[in-house]
Amino acid sequence: MLEKADEALAGGNTKYTAGAMRFAYDGVDDLMPLLKNTDDPRLAKTDFGGYTTSKFAYDLLMFNGGRSLSPEQERLIGQSLPAMQWLGRHGVKFEPIYSRQSFEKDGRHVFWGGLALAAENEGVGLFDMELTAFRRLGGTIRHESAVTEIVTKDGQVVGVKVCDEEIAADAVILACGGFEASTDRRRDWMGGQWDKAKVRGTPMNTGDGLAMALEIAAQTYGLIDGCHATPMDLYMPDYANLDLPASEHKNYRKICYSLGVMLNANGDRFVDEGENFHYYTYAQFGKAVLDQPGHFAWQIFDAKVDDLLYAEYSFHDAHYVESDTLDALCDKLEGVDNNAARATLEAFNEAVNDQVSFDPTSLDGKSTPGLTLPKSNWAQKFDTPPSNAYPVTGGITFTYGGLKVSDTCEVLKVDGTPIGGLFAAGEMVGGVFFEGYPGGSGLTSGAVFGRCAGLGAAEGIG
C-alpha cells in the first residue's frame, strides 16, 4: 500500500469519523457476531429493532433528488451486511452506539434511525483494527509515498510512479479519497460557496487519484458538485486542528440543531431543524449554513436539552455564548441582526404546540404551526435559562463525484470500456451519494467497494 501521508495522518478520513457504520440487518441475531463485548449487561434490555434493505433504500432515496437508486447504491445496500460480516471475521468488531443512537424509554435502551454500531474509539479505533488485520494478512505500507502518475502500456495499467520511481503492478486500486482538501478543485469543479468551506477531514485528499485517472481517459461519474457537509464550529481550523488527537476532531461537529434552532446573520431561521433525525439531515445542513450571508449561523438551545446535547457541545475548544434571558443572548450573537433574532425567537415560542409531548426517540410531531418556516418535530419553547448559542459554519468532509466503475470495481473509460488493471474504491467511486446521505453510510461504502475492488483485482491477476 502506497500512502501519501506520514504515519500520524495515514488512513484518510476514517480517523475523523465517529466510526459508525450503517448496514441492513434483520434483528439482534445479525448484530451479535459483530460485537466486541457480547457480555454487556445492557444488551438484555436493549431494543435494536431491524433495518431492512427496503428501509435502507428508502433512506438513500430521500437524498437522491428524485433520482432512482443507482447501481452503486443497490450494491451498497445489498452488500452492507456481508461487508460487515467480512470485517467481523477479520477481527474488526463493534459496540452499540448507546450514547448517540439510543434513548432510555420505559427502562429499555431504544435505538432509532437504523444506525446501531460503531467501532470502539470511533474512527481511530476502526482504523487501528483494520490496520492490524491488514498487517496480519501480510500487507505492508509505505508512508510518505504519494503516487504521481499511473503507468500504462498498450492501454493496460502496469504500475505507478512515486516521484521518479516506477513501481510495477499487476493491478492498481485507487483508494485515495476525493478532492475536498483542495480549495482550487472545490472552486473549479464544484463552484458555489465551496471554496469557503472549512475542511473537516484529512489534508491529504486533494483529488490526485481522480486527476491521474482522468489523464488516462477515465469516466467521471456522479454528482461532481455534491459533498458531505456538516455544521462545524465557526472557529475550527481547517483539518480540525491537527495538534489534537484524531479521536477529538469530531468534536468540532455541531449536529444537535434538531433540539434547538439555527439563526443566520439576518436573524432568520433558514431550515426546518426538526425535519428528521439529524443523521438524515446534517450532511445537507452544512451546505445550508455555508449558503447563508457570511457563511455562518448560530445554533441556539434551551437548558431543557442540556442533557441531550452531544459531548462536542461541552468540548474544551467549543465556542459559545450564554445568557439567562433570550433578550440578552441575542445581544451576544456576533454578526447577527439582534432585533430580528429576538423577533424570530419570540414568534417561535408563541407558535410551539404545547398540546404535543416532546419525545426525542421519535418524530414526535411537536411543531410550530403557523410559522412560514415550521419546525416539524421537537419544537420546545425557550423558557428555561440559561440559553446557549454556538457559532457554526459549513465543514466539508468528502466529495460525492468520482469515477464510473464496473461490477468488479474496474475503472471505466469515457466510452464505457474498462481500463485494464485499474480499480477504484471508497470516495473514488461516483454514483453512491447525490444530495446527502443517511449517517454512517460513508464508512460502509468504503468497506463495500474496497472489498469489491480487492476481489476484482485479485480475480484479474488470477
Disulfide bonds with the S-S distance in Angstrom:
none
